[in-house]
Amino acid sequence: MNRARQQTGRYSEQNFCAIPRPCAPHMQSTLEEVTPFERFRALQSLDGSHTGLIVLLHVPGSNTLPENIQLADYLNALLAEIALLGKHLSNQPVLQQLHVYGEIGLFNLEQLQQLFSALEQYLQLPSNNFAWFSIGIAPGSSSWATLCKLRDAGFNRITLSCNEPCFQATESLYEAARALQFKTITLRGRYRPDGSGEVTRHLHSMVRLQPDRIVLEHDDGTLYDKTPDTALSATLVQAGYVQVADSCFVLPDDELTENSNISAFCPDIVYRPVLGLGAGANSQLERLYYSNTSCLQQYVHTLTRHQLPPAQGCRL
């Protein structure tokens, strides 16, 4: 593994409230089975000096659910996975960040509260009122009502995707997020070196809205590990943004500016473990990197038997 790339990923993904990827793309061909025993041991062995745990929770899209799998089945599987893994966490670590991604609008407020109650059994919630409870939203499948529901549930940070041809839906949800007083609003878009990406197409509209953060990503959803384009960076800096890492530009009053003088390759960057929950979710526990099976039927049916879903990954 390219160690410099790994350090960049750890720093940027954790601080941008984005979705970590446990393995560099070029390592996908070397993935192996990761047993439940290895996952349990990794959780039990987490260093007590860590300041908290990052939890990623994946909700599938309604169009990806098989006919014989209902949303309630998936919710029950998530609750079962939380119970199986949670009992191996010692000393109730602090829930440093919770990032929910996918079609979160499928869950009603009661179902969201079920998930939070399950997490509360094994984790300490932050004392500052869900300071790092964030969501990733695809504007084309969301609405003002969805954002109201999520805000009521305790989320206060939001990432809006700008990867759709029409920017109007993103702009509408951005206005909703501002009205609902989300603490941090991030616009996330894909940039292609040939200039055909949505970031290039919507850049002036994004800057006009003045989001707290603008994050750039590759076509596969991974963040950049080097500045993708000098002209693009210059445009954002000229608009008043500070570049805190290769993939991320923030307004001057953003909390990330405190770390803007820290090299992404610095070995002293604080590492925080990442626990992924749900089909296809990614985890990073010390030197163990793995992804749950993305097959919804396999994920649900395995957890119905109170067993962890199959997972593949690598060991460093």
VENDA-V533117 format. One record per backbone hydrogen bond with DSSP energy under -0.5 kcal/mol. NH is the residue of the N-H (numbers start at 0). CO is the residue of the C=O. Records with the same first field share a line. If there is no record, write none. Layout:
NH->CO  CO
This chain:
2->0
5->1
6->2
7->3
8->4
9->5
10->6
11->7
12->8
13->9
14->10
15->11
17->12
19->17
21->19
26->23
27->24
29->26
30->27
31->312
33->310
34->32
38->34
39->35
40->36
41->37
42->38
43->39
44->40
45->42
49->46
52->93
53->272
54->52  96
55->274
56->98
57->276
58->100
63->60
64->60  61
68->65
69->67
73->69
74->70
75->71
76->72
77->73
78->74
79->75
80->76
81->77
82->78
83->79
84->80
85->81
86->82
87->84
88->85
94->123
95->52  93
96->52
97->131
98->54
99->97  133
100->56  98
102->58
103->101
105->102
106->103
111->107
112->108
113->109
114->110
115->111
116->112
117->113
118->114
119->115
120->116  117
121->118
122->118
123->92
124->122
129->125
132->129
133->97  131
134->156
135->99
136->158
138->136
140->137
141->138
146->142
147->143
148->144
149->145
150->146
151->147
152->148
153->149  150
154->149
155->132
156->132
157->183
158->134
159->185
160->136  158
161->187
166->164
170->166
171->167
172->168
173->169
174->170
175->171
176->172
177->173
178->174
179->175
180->177
181->176
182->155
183->155
185->157  183
186->212
187->159  185
188->214
190->216
194->191
198->189
200->196
201->197
202->198
205->201
206->202
207->203
208->204
209->205  206
210->205
211->184
212->184
213->248
214->186
215->246
216->188
217->221
220->217
223->215
232->228
233->229
234->230
235->231
236->232
237->233
238->234
239->236
240->235
241->249
243->241  247
244->247
247->244
248->213
249->241
250->211
251->239
253->250
256->253
257->254
258->255
259->256
261->258
262->260
265->262
268->265
273->283
274->53
275->273
276->55
279->292
280->277
282->289
283->273
284->287
285->283
287->284
288->286  313
289->282
290->311
291->280
292->309
295->293
298->294
299->295
300->296
301->297
302->298
303->299
304->300  301
305->302
306->301
311->290
312->31
313->288
315->286
